């Protein structure tokens, strides 16, 4: 697995050609990475599933959320907003 220090080094040296480095930078900027963002950096994920697994593992290790989009994510504490529950206790 790619370590955080390796990714930091890649980003700091301006060598941001790695999809993982680009996704880390994006995730740090907006605290979230969408599946669409991942597909922009890895347009044919089915051709290298191990690499895609590595991307998800790196995002998890860095504490960067990923998913459909930010609106579909749970709150950080794992609780849903009361408005989403429509009054259900």
Secondary structure, DSSP 8 states (H G I E B T S, - for coil): ---HHHHHHHHHTT-TTSHHHHHHHHHHHHSEEEHHHHHHHSTTGGG-HHHHHHHHHHHHHHT-EEES-GGGS--TTS---HHHHTT--
